Amino acid sequence: MEFNPPAGAVSTDPLPFDPAAVDTPALVIDEAAILDAAERFAALAHGVGCQALYSLKALVIPGILERLRSPLDGFSASSEFEARLAREILGTRGLLQFVSPGLSGRNAGVIADLCDQVSFNSLPQWRRLGQVIGRSAACGLRLNPGVSFVGESRYDPCRPGSKLGIPLDQFPRSGLQGLGLHLHNNCESTRIGDLFDTLVHVQEARPDLLADASWINLGGGYLFNEAEDAERLDEAVALLGAAGRPVFLEPGAGLVQSAGFLVTSVTDCFPSSEQRVAVLDTTVNHLPEVLEYQYQPEIAGVEPGALKQTLAGASCLAGDQFGAYGLAAPLAPGDRLVLLDAGSYSFVKSHMFNGINLPTLYALTPGGHIEERRRFGYSDFLQRCGGQPDAR
Ligand SMILES: Cc1ncc(COP(=O)(O)O)c(C=O)c1O
């Protein structure tokens, strides 16, 4: 059947490793690519007088965090567990920031002990926990600037009725002495001009906020290394007039997204309603944003062409599909495919729905070797279900 491949993109760029070298499903993390991204980001941030943090939420693997520690100034965390791990990796040498709607009386004491700066997500959170946090960490407030750039509302921190940050028109006018300011209102943007426009908006509405904050975290949400207007970062930071005050950037995806490869094998193929379906040994639950946001991953390892083939996940869910791709030849059981840009928000969000095992985690080391880092199995499944493998 003729098909103009409009849907999923098929990359013909060479892969940095041999997909045949791993057991599938596998998540291969290119450590050299992450280190390179971190070094380039740190150079950009430091060049404009900012400190460079990595937001753990995008990908949490201790070995990767160890590698990120040196080029960066620290990490940012959004839960007690992330904060604990970040502090274990950083020791006393790096800075740790925290912001989360989930900061509560249950975890505030631990978070205060672990973190250097904590931003409160709401005014009530600040009122309830300001004293506890303030005993050992510097406090800040998260501002919701009310400027949206993201078309998809589930990604938009400034969507109507947002739970993220204190809206500009509700931000207190007094009692802000000594507090920091946090804002984050974008997602995978390559336009630093968005950040500039956000700061102009805040400055016009409340010039005191940018002028008086004792430190400012401008958030993540930018693919800084791929920015089409990186020079505007200098302009944006200059707007803060921030001489002498720390300014932070905290991307997640920007440092790890393109360094992750989900390698999968075809297990079955059959026609269905004039389409060819290829079932894979992975599932969208290894890349949950495919289903959450109807995003279609770019694939590699196969020749692009005019033959339409639907790639489907292994679970019972009808919508467990990666979408249609135009390939040169029909897929057959045993063929291998590589799903690209699987480094961010994949491993941290994957789960074992249907009892399907998680991908084996491999590192592509800076020396070019594939090393297995973690193989999951029945005992992981059983423990999560509340079972005790040793008792069997
Ligand atoms: C407060 C905050 N900072 C940083 C990030 C990292 O964003 P990204 O991975 O898009 O760079 C997020 C993502 O949700 C966030 O909510």
The ligand as an SDF file (V2000), in Angstrom:
LIG
                    3D

 16 16  0  0  0  0  0  0  0  0999 V2000
   10.0010   23.6470   38.7780 C   0  0  0  0  0  0  0  0  0  0  0  0
   10.6020   22.8950   37.6520 C   0  0  0  0  0  0  0  0  0  0  0  0
   11.9020   23.0850   37.3660 N   0  0  0  0  0  0  0  0  0  0  0  0
   12.5060   22.4100   36.3580 C   0  0  0  0  0  0  0  0  0  0  0  0
   11.8050   21.4940   35.5970 C   0  0  0  0  0  0  0  0  0  0  0  0
   12.5140   20.7620   34.4910 C   0  0  0  0  0  0  0  0  0  0  0  0
   11.9060   21.0430   33.2900 O   0  0  0  0  0  0  0  0  0  0  0  0
   12.4940   20.4770   31.9200 P   0  0  0  0  0  0  0  0  0  0  0  0
   12.7370   19.0340   32.0900 O   0  0  0  0  0  0  0  0  0  0  0  0
   11.4090   20.7580   30.9200 O   0  0  0  0  0  0  0  0  0  0  0  0
   13.7480   21.2640   31.6480 O   0  0  0  0  0  0  0  0  0  0  0  0
   10.4410   21.2820   35.8550 C   0  0  0  0  0  0  0  0  0  0  0  0
    9.6590   20.3290   35.0490 C   0  0  0  0  0  0  0  0  0  0  0  0
    8.5220   20.0410   35.2450 O   0  0  0  0  0  0  0  0  0  0  0  0
    9.8270   21.9980   36.9140 C   0  0  0  0  0  0  0  0  0  0  0  0
    8.5300   21.8110   37.2130 O   0  0  0  0  0  0  0  0  0  0  0  0
  1  2  1  0
  2  3  1  0
  2 15  2  0
  3  4  2  0
  4  5  1  0
  5  6  1  0
  5 12  2  0
  6  7  1  0
  7  8  1  0
  8  9  2  0
  8 10  1  0
  8 11  1  0
 12 13  1  0
 12 15  1  0
 13 14  2  0
 15 16  1  0
M  END
$$$$
